[in-house]
Amino acid sequence: MYKDQLMRTLLFNPGPTNVSDLVRSQLQSGDVCHRETEFFEMVLRVNTNLVRVLNGEGTHSAVLLTASGTGANESIISSIRGKALVLNNGKYSDRLCGIVERYGIPLVRLSFDPLARMDLELVEKTIALDEEITHILFVHHETTTGALAPLYEIGDLAKQYNKLTVVDTISSLGGHPIDLKKDNITFCSVSGGKCLESFPGVSFVVGKTDEIMRLKGKSRSFYLDLYAHWEKEQRGETPFTPAVQLVFAADAALRQLLNEGYSERVERYKALAARMRDGLTRMGFRVLLLSEDVQSNILTSVAMPNGMDYWLVHDELKARGITIYSGPEVLAQRQFRIATLGSITLEDVDWFLSNLSEVARVAGLVLHPIAVEQETKQQRL
Ligand SMILES: Cc1ncc(COP(=O)(O)O)c(C=O)c1O
């Protein structure tokens, strides 16, 4: 046990995440009216910094929304005039389909094996055969499986066939490399409460500025009208009352991300996941990894040992200040998942592992720990 650990709740669920003391302290920034200059300046700074983080300077603009991540996706989709191709490999791309359908936008749903690399030939064939398709929508990091979509390659296909891309980068921003220009991203969605290490409730759309400007009068949504938000935010204003304190927090979180460096954050997350996977494997859990080009840096799926009562393990960890989350679709496959994102350290991962080890004993799990010597021998064979 190390200092302060008993005071903290550690989140090993895939968002919301632990935030730094600095980000949390922003909630006490004082009472501020969003119609004042200092707030306008902050909105401008937040949007500028987000575009900087993603290498979109000169081509892209960020639009801040008071909404969860789904609100950012809905803001983009409700402005689509055309036909949407959704690359469907999991729950969150199901949800993209749901939003497209709700707005009565023509939809082509292309389904893929959720755990395998997307078949790019099939994507190409589909867009080559259907000239009416205007937008390709997909989720960069599917948070239920930890499967990555080939961001660069899809962007490249979109460029070749002159299509627009709409990418849900809600759980990948900060956890995996993203480059708005190189990856040819027309629109993407970002949420405060994931690898940005801020609070949920503020989200963003980042889009090519010229494409956002084409959206004037196009949105079918009043509240989530992307162009209307963008137009006001050019001056730091917001069309409606924003979550003022959460914007302070997002501002600090973005400055922290810039200070840390984007690729350094990705490396930190890789190291956290590696430590977690190594520790789980040594303890005797079976970690379920996907192929290297598809595997997430932040999510680890684990097979439940025979007889494991997930909720007993969950509740025992919770009593020790540790939260894990697995959706019903994950549990139905006798798996659970552990996320390593947010303002956490390798020591936090070790703390998790030592608690899980005790909980496994309490829960009577039959594990087959890998001794270090045995593992080394196996590696040598
Ligand atoms: C990839 C992805 N898309 C969309 C969402 C939905 O975001 P929210 O619950 O913030 O609306 C999530 C949330 O976990 C997500 O992981």
The ligand as an SDF file (V2000), in Angstrom:
LIG
                    3D

 16 16  0  0  0  0  0  0  0  0999 V2000
  -16.3380    4.9120  -28.7870 C   0  0  0  0  0  0  0  0  0  0  0  0
  -17.4490    5.5580  -28.0360 C   0  0  0  0  0  0  0  0  0  0  0  0
  -18.3730    6.2470  -28.7100 N   0  0  0  0  0  0  0  0  0  0  0  0
  -19.3940    6.8610  -28.0800 C   0  0  0  0  0  0  0  0  0  0  0  0
  -19.5230    6.7850  -26.7140 C   0  0  0  0  0  0  0  0  0  0  0  0
  -20.6860    7.4340  -26.0500 C   0  0  0  0  0  0  0  0  0  0  0  0
  -20.2730    8.4840  -25.2950 O   0  0  0  0  0  0  0  0  0  0  0  0
  -21.2280    9.1110  -24.1620 P   0  0  0  0  0  0  0  0  0  0  0  0
  -21.6330    8.0060  -23.2560 O   0  0  0  0  0  0  0  0  0  0  0  0
  -20.2890   10.0900  -23.5390 O   0  0  0  0  0  0  0  0  0  0  0  0
  -22.3570    9.7530  -24.8490 O   0  0  0  0  0  0  0  0  0  0  0  0
  -18.5850    6.0780  -25.9660 C   0  0  0  0  0  0  0  0  0  0  0  0
  -18.7030    5.9660  -24.5010 C   0  0  0  0  0  0  0  0  0  0  0  0
  -18.0870    5.1700  -23.8480 O   0  0  0  0  0  0  0  0  0  0  0  0
  -17.5230    5.4430  -26.6500 C   0  0  0  0  0  0  0  0  0  0  0  0
  -16.6080    4.7440  -25.9770 O   0  0  0  0  0  0  0  0  0  0  0  0
  1  2  1  0
  2  3  1  0
  2 15  2  0
  3  4  2  0
  4  5  1  0
  5  6  1  0
  5 12  2  0
  6  7  1  0
  7  8  1  0
  8  9  2  0
  8 10  1  0
  8 11  1  0
 12 13  1  0
 12 15  1  0
 13 14  2  0
 15 16  1  0
M  END
$$$$
